[in-house]
Amino acid sequence: MDQPTPYSYLPEPVIQSILKLLSPKYAIRASLTSKLWRSAWITSPVFEFEEKSLPFKQADFYDYARRCLAVWSDHCDDRVNMEKLSVYSDIGTDGIFFPRFVELVSIATNRNVKIIELHNCSEDYHSHTILSTDSLWSLISDCKSLDVLSLKSFQLSLAITLPVFSSVKKLELSVVGIDNSSLRYLLSCLPLLEEFVVGFCFDFTELRVSSPKLKSMELSICDDDIPQNVFIDSVNLQSFTYTKAFNAQGLLRFSNCKLLKTLQIERTKISTGNAFDEYLSQIPFLENLKLKSCQINEGVTVQISHSNLKSLVVSGCFRLCKVECNTPNLRYFKYSGGILKLFKFKYCSGLLNAKLELYTGSFDGTEWFWFIRLRNFLEIFRDCEVLSMAVHLEGFPEELRNYDMLPDPFYELKHLKITNSMFPISQQANFFNAFVELFPCVETFSLKAFDCELTIKFDEDRDFNLSWIPFIRPSTSNEYDKNFEEMKECIDTIVNLLSWTEENYSEEENCADEYSEMDG
């Protein structure tokens, strides 16, 4: 009878999560500690073999992986299926170990595996080409349980004789050499394909995707002198992510994508103002657009125009300075970067939820004119339903102390967070009231320094509650007491500057508890 231990009472899903974090060797050992752990391991078997993380190399690695799978097979009957097989290994010069690679796949497919991930770690993965006649494809075709197939760093040369993979719903090709015809034959053998990921593959110049059940696609185009043109004609496509190396060439075209609602464009170079519109005009029912880490040519005014767009997210776009948005149905806008020149911003008046995250450099963060630009920038959001803003400052101009020099108040801002991690709260307290004067109708106001964070919440009657949390980590209790009292004095200064009374001021419970523990 198994002796009870604290680990014996863990729920089976928790045990399975623990086992998935272990190497196959230690997962097998752990499964032998009790009937519960053995049952958890058998009912959710996941095998991930990574050659570089093991002392076994080349032939010894494949022997080790085969023995692990054999032990598992011996400990469970044929009714138990394998969940996942991942193999990250070197197939050797001229693919000398590729048959051993296929042997592991054979064991997995015989146990109705659901996910197969095959990653070739050879320095020269061009040295061996997987052909249509290789037994790997017949194994995958015969496995009717397989949902996901992932191939990385292989060279593929396929023909029309490729068998049909009637169960695969997700295909991932990463850093794979594959020509136009091989791509065409491969996609034609996947009638149930719903998710397609192509990551920096090469050797092809044209990719045509017309899979009838495809719902999601991620495409990353590598930096190559040869253009890679992509044509998407998938009537059920709903989400598309496009990443293009800054110097990559090629076209992207959509047709009949009437269900495509979400488009994400990452790390793409934008040379002309209407570059985004070239994509948007092909997707009439688009609702969500995300632009991430794109590079904009200097001086270009980016134009975004779409009558159906409801959500727009723009983050980390280099040299993005001037934008025109004609999006009359826009209801959600999130922006992260520097202050923009929004020459035109048409959105759904009274219904837009806007979230702004603005950054300053070491120079303009201390310049008074930056705050004038900030006030002017916010004016275009006056008709929002909810406006939230987080500002990452590198400093504070002295003019903030002079209320007569403050710009006109902006009453529409509801949520404000100021972050200045370079200075302690003691150097920021005197500027706090200026932000309340500039944004008098905020409902929540947070100020985060490097030593603490304070938050003020207002109710409808403008009554408030102030709470704060210290970040100090001193080595002695005396040092903690000193720092704590200094911060508390700064909080009191803020209270006095804002003409609040002590009854409105409270410390966070976790702050008070931490102080009590140190005091004891």
N, C-alpha and C positions, 0 to 999 in steps of 0.2 A: 504494500500500500504506500502511495506517495506521502512523504512527510510534508505537512503544510508549511509554507514559507510566506513572507509578505508578498512575494511575486505571484503566489498561487491564486491570489484574489483579484488580480488585474483582469479587466474585461478583455475578451478575445480581440477586439479591434485594436486595443492599446498594445497587446502582445505582438500582433501582426505588424504594427508600426515600428516596434522595437526591432523585430527580426529583419525588416526591410533595410534597416540601417547597418546591419552586420554583414560581413563578408559571408559567402556561402559556407565556408568552413566553420565559422563560429555560430552561424544560424543553425547548422546541423547539430552542433554540440548543445546549444541552448534548447533545442527542441527535444533533447533526450532527458531534460531535467524533470519533466512531469508530463502526465497525460494531457493536461490542459495546453501546455506549450507545444507538445507534439501535434495536437489537433489544430492549434492555431497556425502552425507552420505548414502542415499538410493542406489545409483548406485555402491558403493564400500563398502559394509558392512563387517567389520572385527571385530570379537568379541574375546577378550582375557580375560578370567576370571582367576585370580590368587588369591587363597584363602589367602595366607600369606600376601598379600599387601592390604587386605581389612579388615575392622572391623568385618565383618560377618564370622562366623565359622560354620562348619559342616552343619546342616539342614538349618540354616539361609543363609549360602552362596549359597546353591542350590536354595533356594527360590528367592534370589536376582538375580541370573543368569537367572532363568526362567522368572522372571518379565521383565528383560531387553530385552530378546528375544521376549517376548510377545508385549512389547511396539513397538519394531521395526516392528514386523509382522503387527501390527494394523496400522502403518503409511505408509505402502507400499503394493501395490497389489501383487498378486501371480506371476506376471511376473518378479518381482525383485528377483534375486538369491543371496544367501549368499556367500561371498568370502571365509571366513575362520572362523573356530571355534577352539579356544584353551582353554582347561580347565586344570588348575593346581590345584589339590585339593586332600583332604584326603578322601578316600572312606570308612574309619572307620574300626573298629575291625570286622573281619569276613566279610568285604565288605558290611556293613549295608547300606552305601549310594550309592552303585554301581547302584541300580535301578534309583536313581536320576541322576547319571552320564549318564546313558543310555537315560534318558528322554531328556536331553539337546541335545544329539546326534540325537534323533528322530526329534526334532524341526529343527535342521540344515539340516538333510537329506531331510526333507519335502520341504525345500527351496533350494534344489539343490546345496548344499555346495560343494566347490572345495577342500578345505584343512581341515582336521581334525587332531588336535594334542591333545592327551589325556595323561596327566602326573599324575601318582598317587604319592602323597606326604606322604602317610602313613609311619609311622616308620617301620612297619612290613608289607611289601607288599607281603609276602608269605602267609599271613593269608587268602587271597581270591584268588582263581584260576579261571580264565576265561575259560570256557569250550566251546566246539564247539556248544553246544545247546543254549548258551546265545543269547538273542535277539540282542545284539550288532552286531553280524556278519551278521544277516539277514538285519539289517538296512543298514549296509555298502554295502552289496551285492546289495540291491535294489536301491542304490543311483548311478545312471549312470553318474552323473556329477563329482564324486569324483576322483581327480587326485593324492592327497597326503594323506597318512595315517601314523601318527607317534604315537608310543606307548612307554611310558617310565615307568619303575619301576612297571611292572606287572608280574604276574605268569600266563603262558599260558599252557593249556593242550588241544591239539586239536586232532581231529580224521578225518577220511576220509569223514565224513559227512559234513565237512565244505563247505559252499556255495562258488561259484566262484565270485571273485571281478573283473568284466569284464572291469572296467574303470581305476582302480588304476595303475598309472605309477611310483609312488615313494613310497617305504616302508622304514620306519625308525624304528628300534628296538633298544632301549637304556636301558641298565641295566635290561633286561628282562630275566626271567627264562623260558627256553623253551628246551624241550628234542629233541632228533634226529628226532623222527617220527613227532612231532608237527611242527618242521621246514620244514620237507619234505612236509607235507600236506599244510602248509601255502603257500609255494612257488608254489606248483602245482595249487593253486587257483588264481594265478596272471599271466594270459597269456600275459598281455601287460606291464609287469614290465620293466622299463627302467633304474631306479636308485634304488639301494639297499644300505642301511646304517645299519651296525650292530655294535653297540657300547658297548663293554664290557658286552655282554650277557653271561649267564652261564647255567649250567645243560645239555649242549650238548657236545658231544665228536666228532661229525662229522657233517660238513656242506657241502652239495653238491649243487652247483648252476649250473643249466643248462638252465636258462631262455633264450629263443631264441631271445628276443628283448632287453635284458639287455645291456646297454651302459656304465654305470658308477657304480662302487661299492667301498664303503669305509668299511673297516673291522678293528675293534679294538679288540684284544684278551686280556682277563684279566689275571691277575696273579693268577694261579690256579695250584694245584698239578696234576689235571687231564688234560692230553693233549687234545687240541682242533684242530683236523685236518680239513683242508679246501681244497676242490677240486673244481676248477672252470672249467667249460666246456661250455662256452657261446661264440658262434661264432661271435656275434656282439659287444662283450665287447671292449670298446675303452680306458677306464681309470680305474685304480685300485690303491687305497690307502690302505696301510697296516701298522697298528700300533700294536706293540706287546709289552706288559709289559716285563721288563727286565728279569724276572724269569719265564715267561710264556713258556709253552711247546706246541709242535704240529708242523705239517707239513703244507706247502702251496704248492699246485700243480696246474699247468695250463695245459690245453690240448685244442686243436682246437681254441685257442684264436688268430686267424690270424689277427684280426683288432685291437688288443691291442697295442696302440702306447704310452701310458703314464703310468708309474709306479712310485708311491711315497711310500717310506719306511720311517716310522717315529718311533722314540723311541724304536728301536729294538736292542737287544744285539747281537753283532757280535763276535763270538768266534774263527772263523777260517778265513784264508785269502780268501778262495773261497766261503764264505757264500753268497755273492751277486751273484756270478756267478751261483749258484744253482737256483736262480730265473731267471736270465737273459737267461740262456740256454733254458728255456721253452717258451720264448717269442721271436720268430725269427724276427718279424717285429717291435720290440720296437724302438721308436725314442726319447722318453723323459724319463729321469731317474732323480728323486730327492731323495736325502738322507738327512734326517733332524733329528737332535738330537739323532742320534744313539750312542750306547755305544760300543766302540771297546776294546777288551781285550788287555792288555798291551803287546807290542812287536809284535802284529799281523800286517803283511803287507797286506792291503786290495787290492784285485785284482778285477778290473772291465774290462771285456772283452766282446765286442759286435760289430760286423761288421756293423750293421745298425744304431747304436745310433748316434743321431744328437745333442742332448742337454743333458748336465749333470750339475746338481745343487747339491752342497754339502754344508751344513750349520750346525754349532753347534754340530758337532759330537765329543763326548768326547773321549779323548785319541787317536784321529786319527793323526798319525805321519808319517806313511809310506804307500805309495800308488803306485800301478802299473796300468796304464790305457792303454789298447789296443783297441782304439776306432778310427779307421782310417777315419770314416766319420763324426767325431765330428765337429760341427760348432759353438756351443755355450757352454761356460764353465763359471760357476759362483761358486766361492768358498768363504766361510766365516769361519775364524778360525785362528789358528796359522800357522807358516811356516811349510810346509810339506817337506818330502823327497820324491820327485817324481822320483823313480828309472827308470820308463819308462812312457812316456806320448806320445802316438801316436795319432795325431789328423789330421784333414784335413788342410794340410799346405797351408798358404796364405789365408784361408777362416775363420779361427777361430776368433770369438768375445769372448774375455776372460775378465771377471770382477772379480777382487780379492778384498776382504775385510779382511785385516790382523789386528790382535790384539797383543799387547804386554802386559806382566804383569808389575808390579811395579819394578821388578828387571831387566828383560832382555830389557825393553824399554830404559834403560839408559846405556846399555852395547854396546860398539862399535862392538863387534862380531856379534850382532844381525843384524846390517846393512850389514855385510859381508855375512851372511847367506841369507839375503834378496836379495842381488845382485846375489848370486849363484842360488837361487830359481827362479828368473826371467829369467835366461838364457834359460830355457826350453820353454819359451813362445816367443822366438825370431822370430819364423815364423808365428806369429799371424797376422791377418788382422788388428784388433783393440785390444789394450790392455789397460784396465782401472784399476786403483788401488786406493783403499782408505785404509789409514793406521791410526789406532787408537793408539797413542803413550801415554805412561805414563811419558815420559821425553825425554831429549836429551843428548847424550854423548858429552863431551867437545871436543872429537876428530873431531866432525863435523866442528869445526871452522878452522881446519887445512886441507887445500885443498890437501896437499901432502899425506894425509892419506886416502883420499876418494877412494873407489873401482873404477874400470874402469867404465866409463860412459855406461849407457844402453840406446840406442837410440830408441828402439822400443816402449817405453811407450808413449801413446798418452794423457791419462787423469789421473791426480794425485790429490788426495785430502788427506791432512794431518789433522787429528783431534787430538787436545790435549786440552781437556776441563778443565784440572787441573790448567793451567797457563794462565796469560794474554798475549796479543800479545807482550807486552814489553819484556817478557822473551823468546820470540820465534823469534823475528825479526832477530837476528844475525845468526840464523841457516838457514834462508830462502834460501840464495844463494847456500848453500851446496846441497840442493835438485835440484836446477836448474842445477848445475854442474853435479850431478849424473844422472839426466834425462833431457838432453839438448834439446830433441825434443818434449817435451810435448806441446799439443795444448791448454789444459786448466789446470790451476794449482790453487787449492783452499787450503787455510789454515784457519782452524776454531779453535779459542781460546775461552775461556769462556766469553770474553768481546766483541769480534767482529769476523767477517768472511770476508776475502778478497779473491778475485778471479782475476786471470790474464788470458786473452785470447789472443792467438797468431794467426796471419794470416800466409799465405804462405811465406811472406817475413820476417817473424819473428818480424814484428811490433806488438804492443800489446796494450791492454787496461786494466787498473787496476781499479777495483771498490771494495768498501768495505762497510759493514753494521755494525753499532755498536749494541751491546746488552745491553748497560748500562741502568739502571733504577734508577737514583738518586732521592733523595727527594727534592732537590733544584736546581734551574737553575745554581747557581754558581758551585755546585758540578758537574753538567753535563758539564759545560764549561771546568772545570779542567780535567775531565776524557776524554772528547772529544779531547782536545788539546794534552794530553799525547798519545792517540792513533794515532792522526795525525802525531806526531813526529816519532812514530814507523813506520808508513807507509812511511814517508819520508826516514827513515833509510834504509828500504827495497829497496826503489827506488835507493838510493845512493849505496848500496851494489851491486846492479845489474847493476850499471852504466847506469841507464836510466835517461832521461831528464824530466823536469816537464811537458812538453807538452804531454807526454804519460800518465800522472796521472790524474785521475778524480774520484770524489766521486759519490756514488750512489745518484740518485735523491731523493729517500726516506730518505737517510741519511741527505742530505742537507736540505730537507723540515722539518725534525724533529728538526734539529738544529735551523732553523729559528723560528719555533714555540716556542721553549724554550727561544730563545733570546728575542722574543717579550713579 
